Amino acid sequence: MNDPERLYSMLTVSAAQKFQTALQSLLPPSRFHTIHWADSVSAAKRQLLERTYDFIVIHSPLNDDFGIEFAMEVSARKNAVVLLTVRAELYEEVYEKISEYGIFLLPRPASRQTVRCALDWMVSMRERLGRIEEKTVTLSEKMEEIRLVNRAKWVLIDREGLSEPEAHRRIEKAAMDQCLPRREIARAIIEDRPLSPGTKKQG
């Protein structure tokens, strides 16, 4: 498993304590800092209201449901990587239902080596999702800065009678002169508060 600094959390949903024990024996404690267990879909949903997990392993059938609908729901709404285990004779039927949801499906019985490989695949997928999340956050921050700067421009246009290019240059110059991000300059303009010329960006 890739990054030695990365710690993961897992929720195992299984009515079989034997499966939980066997799975936990394959998870290195140095990599999995949080491992929780639920014996039903309802119990798992309660836990998901309280926190998020990197991985959710569903060992069907469960006490109150087979687990397919729950797997699809969690995969669609959460940023967790989901693994569903089913009896081998049900594999093709279940795969047809879940293939478009990006859920890993594991037929059982499965050897320890097969399960270990599945866990490695899940880790690789979680790392990929993490990189996508980082890019999404960066794009979101950029869009927020653009919105703030545009609002600040209109404040300057209304308050000081500047043209749009003049307002833009005012914000850009203030950001350069004070070594601050444009969003900080924009917030100050919108809130009508002065920024000290000596204020410098930290770090």
Backbone as CSV, one residue per row, in Angstrom:
resi,resn,N_x,N_y,N_z,CA_x,CA_y,CA_z,C_x,C_y,C_z
1,MET,0.840,-1.182,0.000,0.000,0.000,0.000,0.882,1.241,0.000
2,ASN,0.507,2.258,-0.701,1.412,3.289,-1.171,2.036,4.184,-0.103
3,ASP,1.398,5.255,0.280,1.985,6.299,1.099,2.088,5.858,2.553
4,PRO,3.299,5.749,3.121,3.445,5.282,4.495,2.892,6.257,5.518
5,GLU,2.659,7.505,5.124,2.142,8.496,6.057,0.624,8.502,6.117
6,ARG,-0.015,7.896,5.156,-1.457,7.961,5.022,-2.132,6.984,5.980
7,LEU,-3.100,7.472,6.744,-3.887,6.630,7.641,-5.322,6.571,7.123
8,TYR,-5.935,5.405,7.237,-7.266,5.195,6.692,-8.257,4.793,7.782
9,SER,-9.535,5.006,7.471,-10.620,4.562,8.348,-11.531,3.626,7.565
10,MET,-12.130,2.676,8.272,-12.980,1.684,7.614,-14.203,1.368,8.464
11,LEU,-15.324,1.230,7.787,-16.543,0.725,8.415,-16.862,-0.620,7.779
12,THR,-16.901,-1.672,8.589,-17.263,-3.000,8.097,-18.695,-3.297,8.518
13,VAL,-19.533,-3.621,7.543,-20.932,-3.902,7.818,-21.158,-5.385,7.580
14,SER,-21.310,-6.134,8.654,-21.412,-7.582,8.547,-22.132,-8.150,9.757
15,ALA,-22.997,-9.127,9.509,-23.670,-9.824,10.605,-22.825,-10.974,11.115
16,ALA,-21.714,-11.259,10.437,-20.866,-12.396,10.804,-19.605,-11.897,11.502
17,GLN,-19.490,-12.187,12.788,-18.318,-11.777,13.539,-17.053,-12.428,12.993
18,LYS,-17.191,-13.630,12.457,-16.044,-14.337,11.903,-15.433,-13.549,10.747
19,PHE,-16.274,-12.976,9.892,-15.779,-12.184,8.775,-15.059,-10.940,9.282
20,GLN,-15.640,-10.275,10.271,-15.023,-9.081,10.829,-13.631,-9.393,11.373
21,THR,-13.518,-10.496,12.088,-12.233,-10.883,12.670,-11.207,-11.192,11.584
22,ALA,-11.646,-11.940,10.564,-10.738,-12.313,9.482,-10.272,-11.085,8.712
23,LEU,-11.192,-10.155,8.449,-10.825,-8.951,7.711,-9.860,-8.089,8.516
24,GLN,-10.143,-7.943,9.794,-9.294,-7.099,10.627,-7.871,-7.634,10.703
25,SER,-7.731,-8.948,10.607,-6.391,-9.533,10.661,-5.557,-9.173,9.431
26,LEU,-6.219,-8.735,8.357,-5.514,-8.351,7.136,-5.172,-6.866,7.088
27,LEU,-5.669,-6.103,8.052,-5.474,-4.657,8.037,-4.332,-4.270,8.966
28,PRO,-3.242,-3.737,8.417,-2.126,-3.330,9.274,-2.531,-2.161,10.167
29,PRO,-2.376,-2.291,11.494,-2.770,-1.211,12.409,-2.058,0.109,12.113
30,SER,-0.865,0.029,11.540,-0.127,1.248,11.237,-0.766,2.049,10.108
31,ARG,-1.664,1.417,9.349,-2.304,2.098,8.220,-3.761,2.424,8.489
32,PHE,-4.433,1.615,9.309,-5.863,1.803,9.573,-6.044,2.235,11.021
33,HIS,-6.242,3.556,11.202,-6.323,4.086,12.557,-7.716,3.931,13.156
34,THR,-8.734,3.781,12.305,-10.114,3.649,12.786,-10.795,2.510,12.040
35,ILE,-11.233,1.509,12.795,-11.960,0.385,12.201,-13.219,0.169,13.028
36,HIS,-14.371,0.489,12.449,-15.635,0.326,13.152,-16.440,-0.799,12.516
37,TRP,-17.384,-1.333,13.271,-18.174,-2.458,12.818,-19.651,-2.201,13.081
38,ALA,-20.484,-2.591,12.118,-21.942,-2.521,12.277,-22.520,-3.834,11.778
39,ASP,-23.566,-4.331,12.435,-24.128,-5.632,12.056,-25.379,-5.524,11.198
40,SER,-25.762,-4.285,10.832,-26.961,-4.092,10.018,-26.848,-2.786,9.245
41,VAL,-27.709,-2.631,8.251,-27.731,-1.390,7.473,-28.130,-0.220,8.354
42,SER,-29.137,-0.417,9.208,-29.596,0.683,10.067,-28.491,1.142,11.012
43,ALA,-27.737,0.198,11.569,-26.630,0.557,12.458,-25.535,1.286,11.684
44,ALA,-25.276,0.837,10.457,-24.260,1.487,9.628,-24.671,2.918,9.283
45,LYS,-25.938,3.127,8.980,-26.419,4.468,8.644,-26.282,5.405,9.833
46,ARG,-26.511,4.890,11.031,-26.334,5.724,12.224,-24.878,6.159,12.372
47,GLN,-23.972,5.243,12.111,-22.551,5.591,12.217,-22.152,6.601,11.154
48,LEU,-22.729,6.484,9.969,-22.378,7.397,8.881,-22.927,8.801,9.107
49,LEU,-23.906,8.924,9.989,-24.392,10.251,10.350,-23.393,10.988,11.232
50,GLU,-22.551,10.220,11.909,-21.616,10.800,12.869,-20.239,11.071,12.280
51,ARG,-19.842,10.319,11.248,-18.515,10.504,10.682,-18.444,9.906,9.283
52,THR,-17.349,10.202,8.593,-17.107,9.629,7.275,-16.004,8.581,7.374
53,TYR,-15.936,7.717,6.365,-14.929,6.656,6.324,-14.281,6.636,4.947
54,ASP,-13.018,6.211,4.924,-12.342,6.034,3.646,-12.872,4.804,2.921
55,PHE,-13.162,3.743,3.676,-13.597,2.475,3.090,-14.832,1.953,3.818
56,ILE,-15.745,1.380,3.036,-16.902,0.707,3.612,-16.979,-0.673,2.984
57,VAL,-16.876,-1.702,3.831,-16.936,-3.088,3.369,-18.265,-3.667,3.829
58,ILE,-19.041,-4.177,2.880,-20.372,-4.722,3.178,-20.369,-6.214,2.872
59,HIS,-20.579,-6.998,3.908,-20.577,-8.460,3.798,-22.030,-8.929,3.822
60,SER,-22.583,-9.178,2.639,-24.004,-9.530,2.553,-24.216,-11.037,2.768
61,PRO,-25.441,-11.423,3.198,-26.571,-10.569,3.572,-26.426,-10.056,4.998
62,LEU,-27.175,-8.995,5.304,-27.127,-8.398,6.635,-28.391,-8.752,7.408
63,ASN,-28.433,-8.323,8.657,-29.576,-8.686,9.504,-30.887,-8.096,9.020
64,ASP,-30.824,-6.896,8.427,-32.060,-6.215,8.049,-32.176,-5.942,6.553
65,ASP,-31.198,-6.389,5.773,-31.240,-6.102,4.345,-30.150,-6.917,3.659
66,PHE,-30.293,-7.100,2.335,-29.245,-7.820,1.624,-27.975,-6.985,1.530
67,GLY,-28.139,-5.656,1.316,-26.983,-4.765,1.300,-26.707,-4.094,-0.023
68,ILE,-27.368,-4.520,-1.098,-27.091,-3.944,-2.415,-27.511,-2.479,-2.482
69,GLU,-28.739,-2.190,-2.064,-29.235,-0.815,-2.116,-28.385,0.103,-1.248
70,PHE,-27.991,-0.398,-0.098,-27.151,0.391,0.797,-25.796,0.683,0.152
71,ALA,-25.215,-0.316,-0.492,-23.926,-0.130,-1.166,-24.038,0.934,-2.244
72,MET,-25.105,0.900,-3.032,-25.290,1.888,-4.094,-25.503,3.280,-3.513
73,GLU,-26.274,3.364,-2.443,-26.545,4.652,-1.804,-25.261,5.280,-1.263
74,VAL,-24.479,4.485,-0.562,-23.243,4.996,0.036,-22.251,5.403,-1.048
75,SER,-22.148,4.593,-2.100,-21.201,4.894,-3.169,-21.576,6.175,-3.893
76,ALA,-22.873,6.445,-4.028,-23.333,7.624,-4.761,-23.204,8.906,-3.953
77,ARG,-23.335,8.807,-2.627,-23.406,10.017,-1.803,-22.149,10.315,-1.004
78,LYS,-21.325,9.329,-0.776,-20.149,9.515,0.069,-18.879,9.434,-0.772
79,ASN,-17.766,9.887,-0.173,-16.480,9.804,-0.856,-15.704,8.573,-0.437
80,ALA,-16.417,7.562,0.042,-15.771,6.330,0.469,-15.674,5.356,-0.705
81,VAL,-14.689,4.472,-0.629,-14.576,3.367,-1.576,-15.329,2.188,-0.971
82,VAL,-16.207,1.579,-1.768,-17.105,0.552,-1.247,-16.768,-0.818,-1.832
83,LEU,-16.712,-1.813,-0.952,-16.533,-3.210,-1.357,-17.731,-4.003,-0.864
84,LEU,-18.359,-4.736,-1.768,-19.486,-5.601,-1.422,-19.094,-7.043,-1.678
85,THR,-19.304,-7.909,-0.690,-19.032,-9.328,-0.892,-20.354,-10.083,-1.006
86,VAL,-20.403,-11.019,-1.945,-21.614,-11.842,-2.151,-21.190,-13.283,-2.409
87,ARG,-22.127,-14.199,-2.231,-21.837,-15.590,-2.568,-21.564,-15.711,-4.061
88,ALA,-20.672,-16.597,-4.424,-20.199,-16.707,-5.806,-21.345,-16.895,-6.795
89,GLU,-22.363,-17.665,-6.405,-23.461,-17.929,-7.347,-24.314,-16.689,-7.626
90,LEU,-24.166,-15.641,-6.812,-24.941,-14.421,-7.006,-24.132,-13.324,-7.705
91,TYR,-22.881,-13.617,-7.988,-21.966,-12.584,-8.474,-22.483,-11.906,-9.747
92,GLU,-22.810,-12.667,-10.770,-23.228,-12.089,-12.049,-24.482,-11.242,-11.893
93,GLU,-25.432,-11.738,-11.131,-26.691,-11.012,-10.939,-26.459,-9.681,-10.222
94,VAL,-25.660,-9.717,-9.175,-25.406,-8.498,-8.405,-24.553,-7.525,-9.215
95,TYR,-23.585,-8.051,-9.946,-22.712,-7.186,-10.736,-23.519,-6.355,-11.726
96,GLU,-24.528,-6.940,-12.343,-25.365,-6.223,-13.297,-26.034,-5.018,-12.644
97,LYS,-26.343,-5.132,-11.357,-27.054,-4.065,-10.652,-26.124,-2.942,-10.197
98,ILE,-24.879,-3.271,-9.872,-24.019,-2.274,-9.223,-22.868,-1.770,-10.091
99,SER,-22.707,-2.327,-11.280,-21.517,-2.030,-12.083,-21.330,-0.541,-12.354
100,GLU,-22.416,0.203,-12.532,-22.302,1.620,-12.872,-22.012,2.500,-11.665
101,TYR,-21.982,1.924,-10.466,-21.785,2.713,-9.259,-20.336,2.736,-8.780
102,GLY,-19.450,2.039,-9.455,-18.057,2.036,-9.045,-17.796,1.276,-7.765
103,ILE,-18.620,0.270,-7.495,-18.478,-0.545,-6.286,-17.621,-1.766,-6.606
104,PHE,-16.662,-2.062,-5.752,-15.893,-3.290,-5.903,-16.762,-4.457,-5.432
105,LEU,-16.801,-5.515,-6.246,-17.612,-6.688,-5.906,-16.703,-7.900,-5.785
106,LEU,-16.806,-8.596,-4.656,-15.938,-9.738,-4.385,-16.780,-10.983,-4.133
107,PRO,-16.627,-12.015,-4.995,-17.367,-13.262,-4.748,-16.691,-14.056,-3.631
108,ARG,-17.481,-14.766,-2.891,-16.908,-15.599,-1.836,-17.482,-17.011,-1.930
109,PRO,-16.700,-17.968,-1.420,-15.505,-17.782,-0.601,-14.332,-17.215,-1.398
110,ALA,-13.488,-16.454,-0.693,-12.311,-15.850,-1.311,-11.101,-16.120,-0.420
111,SER,-9.967,-16.334,-1.038,-8.746,-16.589,-0.272,-8.266,-15.298,0.381
112,ARG,-7.398,-15.434,1.380,-6.828,-14.267,2.035,-6.064,-13.403,1.031
113,GLN,-5.388,-14.055,0.092,-4.633,-13.308,-0.910,-5.556,-12.492,-1.796
114,THR,-6.703,-13.065,-2.174,-7.665,-12.339,-3.004,-8.224,-11.132,-2.265
115,VAL,-8.554,-11.318,-0.999,-9.069,-10.207,-0.197,-8.002,-9.132,-0.047
116,ARG,-6.759,-9.554,0.160,-5.675,-8.587,0.292,-5.514,-7.773,-0.999
117,CYS,-5.630,-8.437,-2.139,-5.553,-7.736,-3.426,-6.694,-6.732,-3.554
118,ALA,-7.899,-7.145,-3.140,-9.050,-6.248,-3.206,-8.817,-5.010,-2.345
119,LEU,-8.234,-5.197,-1.170,-7.934,-4.062,-0.298,-6.912,-3.130,-0.938
120,ASP,-5.923,-3.703,-1.616,-4.932,-2.882,-2.317,-5.593,-2.060,-3.424
121,TRP,-6.524,-2.674,-4.146,-7.237,-1.944,-5.198,-8.031,-0.785,-4.589
122,MET,-8.645,-1.049,-3.446,-9.436,-0.017,-2.784,-8.569,1.153,-2.341
123,VAL,-7.385,0.852,-1.825,-6.474,1.911,-1.415,-6.069,2.762,-2.621
124,SER,-5.762,2.107,-3.739,-5.396,2.841,-4.950,-6.529,3.758,-5.396
125,MET,-7.763,3.261,-5.327,-8.911,4.074,-5.712,-9.102,5.245,-4.755
126,ARG,-8.891,5.012,-3.456,-9.063,6.093,-2.470,-8.035,7.195,-2.695
127,GLU,-6.815,6.807,-3.044,-5.788,7.802,-3.334,-6.172,8.636,-4.551
128,ARG,-6.733,7.971,-5.560,-7.161,8.695,-6.764,-8.289,9.673,-6.423
129,LEU,-9.255,9.225,-5.626,-10.346,10.102,-5.211,-9.819,11.289,-4.420
130,GLY,-8.803,11.025,-3.577,-8.221,12.101,-2.793,-7.624,13.182,-3.664
131,ARG,-6.940,12.782,-4.728,-6.356,13.775,-5.637,-7.438,14.571,-6.352
132,ILE,-8.530,13.899,-6.714,-9.650,14.596,-7.367,-10.277,15.591,-6.400
133,GLU,-10.431,15.192,-5.124,-10.996,16.076,-4.108,-10.136,17.317,-3.932
134,GLU,-8.814,17.139,-3.929,-7.903,18.276,-3.782,-8.063,19.251,-4.946
135,LYS,-8.163,18.708,-6.160,-8.343,19.572,-7.327,-9.676,20.300,-7.256
136,THR,-10.714,19.616,-6.770,-12.037,20.227,-6.653,-12.011,21.380,-5.664
137,VAL,-11.331,21.171,-4.523,-11.211,22.233,-3.522,-10.476,23.423,-4.103
138,THR,-9.388,23.168,-4.829,-8.611,24.252,-5.431,-9.463,25.046,-6.418
139,LEU,-10.228,24.349,-7.253,-11.096,25.024,-8.222,-12.173,25.825,-7.507
140,SER,-12.733,25.243,-6.436,-13.768,25.936,-5.676,-13.224,27.215,-5.058
141,GLU,-12.007,27.148,-4.515,-11.383,28.337,-3.922,-11.148,29.412,-4.979
142,LYS,-10.723,28.980,-6.178,-10.482,29.926,-7.264,-11.778,30.618,-7.684
143,MET,-12.857,29.841,-7.786,-14.143,30.413,-8.164,-14.630,31.396,-7.107
144,GLU,-14.394,31.064,-5.836,-14.797,31.951,-4.754,-14.015,33.267,-4.817
145,GLU,-12.723,33.193,-5.144,-11.916,34.406,-5.270,-12.433,35.278,-6.406
146,ILE,-12.774,34.655,-7.522,-13.304,35.421,-8.663,-14.594,36.135,-8.276
147,ARG,-15.482,35.433,-7.522,-16.750,36.049,-7.099,-16.489,37.240,-6.170
148,LEU,-15.544,37.055,-5.227,-15.232,38.138,-4.296,-14.654,39.352,-5.023
149,VAL,-13.722,39.096,-5.932,-13.100,40.201,-6.670,-14.136,40.942,-7.505
150,ASN,-15.036,40.216,-8.140,-16.076,40.877,-8.939,-16.990,41.737,-8.069
151,ARG,-17.341,41.226,-6.873,-18.162,42.016,-5.946,-17.418,43.282,-5.529
152,ALA,-16.120,43.118,-5.235,-15.323,44.267,-4.807,-15.222,45.315,-5.915
153,LYS,-15.103,44.865,-7.146,-15.052,45.812,-8.269,-16.308,46.679,-8.296
154,TRP,-17.472,46.038,-8.135,-18.722,46.793,-8.199,-18.856,47.742,-7.017
155,VAL,-18.303,47.352,-5.875,-18.295,48.262,-4.723,-17.481,49.505,-5.056
156,LEU,-16.298,49.312,-5.654,-15.454,50.443,-6.028,-16.106,51.300,-7.113
157,ILE,-16.759,50.650,-8.046,-17.454,51.379,-9.112,-18.555,52.258,-8.523
158,ASP,-19.349,51.668,-7.599,-20.456,52.420,-6.990,-19.957,53.461,-5.994
159,ARG,-18.956,53.112,-5.210,-18.509,53.977,-4.121,-17.609,55.110,-4.605
160,GLU,-16.731,54.806,-5.559,-15.728,55.796,-5.966,-15.844,56.215,-7.426
161,GLY,-16.816,55.677,-8.121,-17.028,56.087,-9.499,-15.957,55.606,-10.455
162,LEU,-15.258,54.533,-10.109,-14.213,54.011,-10.982,-14.828,53.230,-12.136
163,SER,-14.071,53.120,-13.196,-14.475,52.231,-14.278,-14.098,50.795,-13.888
164,GLU,-14.604,49.816,-14.622,-14.287,48.412,-14.299,-12.787,48.136,-14.410
165,PRO,-12.096,48.596,-15.470,-10.644,48.380,-15.543,-9.905,49.076,-14.406
166,GLU,-10.339,50.266,-14.019,-9.699,50.986,-12.916,-9.886,50.237,-11.598
167,ALA,-11.084,49.708,-11.367,-11.342,48.952,-10.145,-10.489,47.689,-10.116
168,HIS,-10.364,47.063,-11.259,-9.537,45.852,-11.355,-8.078,46.171,-11.018
169,ARG,-7.565,47.256,-11.597,-6.177,47.637,-11.329,-5.982,48.011,-9.862
170,ARG,-6.973,48.655,-9.253,-6.873,49.025,-7.840,-6.694,47.775,-6.974
171,ILE,-7.476,46.748,-7.243,-7.395,45.506,-6.462,-6.067,44.807,-6.697
172,GLU,-5.656,44.731,-7.961,-4.391,44.064,-8.286,-3.214,44.778,-7.626
173,LYS,-3.195,46.115,-7.681,-2.089,46.881,-7.108,-2.054,46.729,-5.591
174,ALA,-3.230,46.765,-4.945,-3.278,46.616,-3.490,-2.770,45.237,-3.076
175,ALA,-3.124,44.214,-3.859,-2.664,42.858,-3.543,-1.147,42.764,-3.654
176,MET,-0.575,43.385,-4.683,0.875,43.339,-4.863,1.593,44.184,-3.812
177,ASP,1.078,45.385,-3.557,1.731,46.284,-2.607,1.741,45.709,-1.193
178,GLN,0.674,45.016,-0.818,0.556,44.532,0.550,0.860,43.037,0.683
179,CYS,1.249,42.427,-0.418,1.599,40.992,-0.395,0.472,40.149,0.186
180,LEU,-0.727,40.425,-0.271,-1.904,39.698,0.190,-2.634,39.095,-1.008
181,PRO,-3.355,37.996,-0.791,-4.169,37.439,-1.880,-5.251,38.428,-2.299
182,ARG,-5.639,38.346,-3.528,-6.690,39.249,-4.024,-7.984,39.089,-3.238
183,ARG,-8.279,37.869,-2.787,-9.532,37.653,-2.046,-9.548,38.436,-0.735
184,GLU,-8.353,38.597,-0.098,-8.295,39.367,1.147,-8.520,40.852,0.873
185,ILE,-7.937,41.351,-0.194,-8.166,42.737,-0.587,-9.643,42.942,-0.908
186,ALA,-10.224,41.990,-1.636,-11.639,42.099,-2.021,-12.547,42.109,-0.789
187,ARG,-12.262,41.236,0.185,-13.073,41.208,1.411,-13.005,42.547,2.136
188,ALA,-11.800,43.118,2.214,-11.644,44.405,2.897,-12.453,45.500,2.209
189,ILE,-12.447,45.481,0.880,-13.209,46.492,0.132,-14.702,46.303,0.360
190,ILE,-15.155,45.059,0.284,-16.588,44.766,0.462,-17.048,45.157,1.864
191,GLU,-16.202,44.883,2.869,-16.551,45.188,4.263,-16.223,46.630,4.641
192,ASP,-15.678,47.389,3.684,-15.342,48.797,3.889,-14.410,48.989,5.089
193,ARG,-13.365,48.164,5.135,-12.377,48.310,6.208,-10.997,48.473,5.561
194,PRO,-10.153,49.302,6.162,-8.816,49.531,5.606,-7.883,48.374,5.901
195,LEU,-6.948,48.159,5.030,-5.875,47.180,5.289,-4.613,47.965,5.568
196,SER,-3.940,47.585,6.620,-2.708,48.289,6.979,-1.665,48.071,5.895
197,PRO,-0.995,49.104,5.446,0.063,48.953,4.443,1.153,48.023,4.890
198,GLY,1.282,47.859,6.203,2.353,46.982,6.708,1.936,45.540,6.818
199,THR,0.685,45.235,6.539,0.207,43.865,6.649,0.840,43.009,5.575
200,LYS,1.384,41.887,5.965,2.025,41.000,5.020,1.396,39.620,5.100
201,LYS,1.386,38.942,4.004,0.886,37.565,3.956,1.807,36.672,4.755
202,GLN,1.220,35.860,5.630,2.014,34.949,6.442,2.407,33.722,5.634
203,GLY,3.645,33.211,5.866,4.089,32.004,5.170,4.417,32.297,3.756
